[in-house]
Amino acid sequence: MRSTDITRRTTWRQRAARWLDPTVARWDVAPPETPEPPPREEPGPSPWPNICDQFALRILAAAYQMGSHLEAVEADEQDPERLERLYRIDHANTRIRRHAENLQVLLGRRVEDADPQTVPLVDVVRAAASAVEHYPRIRVGHVVELAVVEFAADDVIRVLTELLDNATRFSPPTAAVTVSAFVTEDGGVLLRVEDAGVGLHPDHLTQLNALLSGRPATPVTLDPAAHLGLAVVAHLAVAHQLRVALTTRPSGGTTATVAVPAGLLCEIPAPEPAGTAPAPAWPPARPGTDPWSTPMAAPRDGADGPTVRLTTIDGPAGDPPPTTGLPRRVPESVRDQTPAPRPPADPGAGSPPEAWPDETAAFAAGISDARTPTDVEGRQ
């Protein structure tokens, strides 16, 4: 039966129903049922994180192979000019390895360290500066004699590296960047990176601090691709409960601070006696591993990296101590030190500094009392 006949019959039935019962306004015919759309399938996990992770591992494998070849060539090179060029290539290779490790951090992968160990803060500063392109401009200020525990040492180095890289890139090419480390009241350490650049816009500063705290502000008006280093810092800061902040310096430039909690710090371990065999690496290497499953971090002895000498405010860093018969200091905790008692005051040396304000006030009161009314009237 055609659809036109069904429509006519339905119309005749509606008219008949209205004639028999006037209260019936109309006779609704149920519309044809529309087919329900098929259920949407949930998208599966994206393959891109694993793809990017494999690319990072292969870049790391190539960087380590290039580093071993450069080390062999540098050992045989006698020409100082060619050796300097090889050091520059080696330093660029170190930065390539650093970018590959940062890619793993942004993917949420943990970068496995080849030889995790407790690292003194001064070595943390040196390792961070050695991975920065403009490392000759970095100046080392006061660095407290403490160390970072082995499970967080490499990540603290990565955080400081990115902050130093930003400071050297966004400051004049002739300006120095100062890094220092001080003990805080709660037993932690405050790392400071100070540059003399143009500074940051207040709105950008607020959003960047929100990013570093792990709570990005919405809406985001900054381009994430323009702050890849700070994104890496934010990931590592959340993982280790570091407090990272950017502030504007009154004299111009920016200060980046990293508050390292006391749980990530310890005393500098005593050097092992000569002739002691090093502990075997853990976990041990498994036979038949993939060629790109190489360690993620460089050894601490700096054998695969260029020789970098940092300049300190008081003098060159890393100078060996003089080998004389003078007594050596006994290592003590700088976090538990109490102020030394003040030596007794010398009667002929004058009043101590604490008494100067009171003596100044008494001197001024004596001059005021010695004034005559005539002197007061003359000043008026």
Helices and strands as residue ranges (DSSP letters): H 3-20, H 48-76, H 80-106, E 119-120, H 121-130, G 135-137, E 138-143, E 147-148, H 150-169, E 177-183, E 189-194, H 202-212, G 224-227, H 228-240, E 243-248, E 254-260, G 262-264, E 265-266, E 311-312, G 347-349, G 353-355, H 356-370, H 373-379
